[in-house]
Amino acid sequence: MGYGLGAAIGLFSSSVGPTATNVEQQTARQVFQEMKSTTLSYAKNFAMIGALFSAVECSIETMRGKSDWKNGTYAGAVTGGLIGLRAGVKAGVLGAAGFAAFSTAIDYYMHSRF
């Protein structure tokens, strides 16, 4: 699912913001190659984030022995922190807080709706 969503966002992003310097002389083949590389890059990144989040959430749920909203919050914090740490400690803390808040909001929405 993450791969498909990433591919869709990558395709949109490559069509909105091309990275070529000389757009007038660009051939259709070059445009499609650029779109392909951007789409695959986004797809790979979204798939990795989804896999990391799922693995962490399943591990936390197994360790806690409960299936509730806290698992997603903790998994979001770990995932966001690990992703953010590539840019430094401050980015890791902000990534953990942001991803945890987003995961909590999505869990709340999904549980209240169904």
C-alpha positions as CSV (number, residue, x, y, z in Angstrom):
1,M,0.0,0.0,0.0
2,G,2.8,2.4,0.9
3,Y,4.5,1.6,-2.5
4,G,1.4,2.5,-4.4
5,L,0.7,5.7,-2.5
6,G,4.3,6.7,-2.8
7,A,4.2,6.0,-6.6
8,A,1.1,8.2,-7.0
9,I,2.6,11.1,-5.0
10,G,5.9,10.7,-6.8
11,L,4.2,10.8,-10.2
12,F,2.2,14.0,-9.2
13,S,5.3,15.6,-7.7
14,S,7.4,14.9,-10.8
15,S,4.8,16.5,-13.0
16,V,4.4,19.6,-10.8
17,G,8.1,20.3,-10.1
18,P,10.4,19.1,-12.8
19,T,14.1,19.1,-12.0
20,A,15.5,19.6,-15.5
21,T,17.4,22.8,-16.0
22,N,16.6,23.4,-19.7
23,V,12.9,22.5,-20.2
24,E,12.7,23.9,-23.7
25,Q,15.2,21.3,-25.1
26,Q,13.9,18.4,-23.1
27,T,12.6,15.4,-25.1
28,A,9.6,13.3,-24.1
29,R,11.9,10.4,-23.4
30,Q,13.8,12.5,-20.8
31,V,10.6,13.7,-19.2
32,F,9.4,10.1,-18.8
33,Q,12.8,8.9,-17.4
34,E,12.7,11.7,-14.9
35,M,9.1,10.9,-13.9
36,K,10.0,7.2,-13.6
37,S,13.0,7.9,-11.3
38,T,11.0,10.3,-9.1
39,T,8.0,7.9,-8.9
40,L,10.2,4.9,-8.0
41,S,12.1,7.0,-5.4
42,Y,8.9,8.1,-3.6
43,A,7.4,4.6,-3.9
44,K,10.5,3.0,-2.2
45,N,10.5,5.6,0.6
46,F,6.8,5.2,1.4
47,A,7.1,1.4,1.3
48,M,10.1,1.6,3.8
49,I,8.3,3.9,6.1
50,G,5.2,1.7,6.0
51,A,7.2,-1.4,6.7
52,L,9.1,0.2,9.5
53,F,5.9,1.5,11.1
54,S,4.1,-1.8,10.8
55,A,7.0,-3.8,12.2
56,V,7.4,-1.5,15.2
57,E,3.6,-1.4,15.8
58,C,3.3,-5.2,15.7
59,S,6.3,-5.6,18.0
60,I,4.9,-3.1,20.5
61,E,1.5,-4.8,20.4
62,T,3.1,-8.2,21.1
63,M,5.2,-6.8,24.0
64,R,2.2,-4.9,25.6
65,G,-0.3,-7.7,24.9
66,K,-3.0,-5.1,24.1
67,S,-4.5,-3.7,20.9
68,D,-5.3,-0.1,21.4
69,W,-4.5,3.4,20.2
70,K,-1.3,3.6,22.2
71,N,0.4,1.1,20.0
72,G,0.1,3.4,17.0
73,T,1.2,6.4,19.0
74,Y,4.3,4.6,20.3
75,A,5.1,3.2,16.8
76,G,4.7,6.6,15.3
77,A,7.1,8.1,17.8
78,V,9.7,5.4,17.1
79,T,9.3,5.6,13.4
80,G,9.3,9.4,13.2
81,G,12.3,9.5,15.6
82,L,14.3,7.0,13.5
83,I,13.6,8.9,10.3
84,G,14.3,12.3,11.8
85,L,17.6,11.1,13.4
86,R,19.2,11.1,9.9
87,A,19.1,14.9,10.1
88,G,20.1,15.2,13.8
89,V,18.8,14.9,17.3
90,K,16.4,17.9,17.1
91,A,14.9,16.6,13.9
92,G,14.6,13.2,15.5
93,V,12.6,14.6,18.4
94,L,10.4,16.7,16.1
95,G,9.9,13.7,13.8
96,A,8.9,11.5,16.7
97,A,6.4,14.1,18.0
98,G,5.0,14.8,14.6
99,F,4.6,11.2,13.5
100,A,3.2,10.2,16.9
101,A,0.6,13.0,16.7
102,F,-0.3,12.0,13.2
103,S,-0.6,8.3,14.1
104,T,-2.8,9.1,17.1
105,A,-5.1,11.3,15.0
106,I,-5.5,8.6,12.4
107,D,-6.2,6.0,15.0
108,Y,-8.7,8.2,16.7
109,Y,-10.5,8.9,13.4
110,M,-10.5,5.3,12.3
111,H,-11.8,4.0,15.7
112,S,-14.5,6.7,16.0
113,R,-15.7,6.2,12.5
114,F,-16.0,2.4,12.5
